[in-house]
Amino acid sequence: MTLDNPFADYDRLFDQWRERNPAGTFGAFSAARIQGSLKRGYQHPTLNCEDEGKAVEDAESVIQTYEAVTGSAPAPTSLRICDYGCGSLRVGLPLIARQDHGCYIGLDTVDTFLKAAREKHPDILEKQPLLGSVAQGLAAAIKAAPDLVFAYNVASHIHPDEVDEFYENIRALSAKPGCIVLLHVLVSAQPVRFQRSGWAWPMDFYVDRMLPLGFVKAKVGQTVERNGSELQSQVLTFVQPAK
């Protein structure tokens, strides 16, 4: 660790991993570390969430935001919803239950999360959700043409070298005219790395990368301090223009 880069040791691990995986990305490195820790018995919070009430609340918030933006309530159960970074379906389960067959799409970089969800909740397969890794399932998810895309607790963990690909994926998923995107981010006055795999950016950074989708509103959450920088949690809403 150095004063200039408090995460130098972690970056060195990434460099060593990339020597063995020349085409590897930081995202793949992070996913591999999570997979490894799960095999060693670590209980990741994504797999350990017992607060069903909070999960239902978060799922309802997704639906309510869609209803508020479109002026259409209740939101149709035929709405195709893509959960980018779905984990073990904490928020996905209430949405799968609400929506029609085949109308929930879940993508994640960690296959173990999705495997755990299938094993713990085998009944969800009756609703035919489209579940897969970002690497293997993105093309099918894009083809499904979602009406609503949301990514919670994802954007703040994307390495600066990989942000272009991340936003390209989100824009591709939201290509359908009128598609709504809900993006949870951390907003800071200046670009800042606040943890080993955590970055925050100014508001303009997010708005610019979502173009041509139009920025609609921000739901402002808590403000926390990390490494001397104030980070404000926000859920940003964007809409794909009608053709």
QUIMOVEN-V278742 format. One record per run of one state. SS is the DSSP state (H for helix, E for strand, L for the rest). FROM is the first residue (numbers start at 1). LEN is the number of residues. Records with the same first field share a line. If there is no record, write none. Layout:
BEGIN
SS->FROM-LEN ; FROM-LEN
END
This chain:
BEGIN
L->1-7 ; 21-5 ; 40-5 ; 48-4 ; 71-10 ; 85-7 ; 99-5 ; 109-2 ; 121-1 ; 128-2 ; 144-4 ; 152-3 ; 158-2 ; 174-6 ; 188-4 ; 196-2 ; 202-1 ; 210-4 ; 227-2 ; 240-4
H->8-13 ; 26-14 ; 45-3 ; 52-19 ; 92-7 ; 111-10 ; 122-6 ; 134-10 ; 155-3 ; 160-14 ; 203-7
E->81-4 ; 104-5 ; 130-4 ; 148-4 ; 180-8 ; 192-4 ; 198-4 ; 214-13 ; 229-11
END
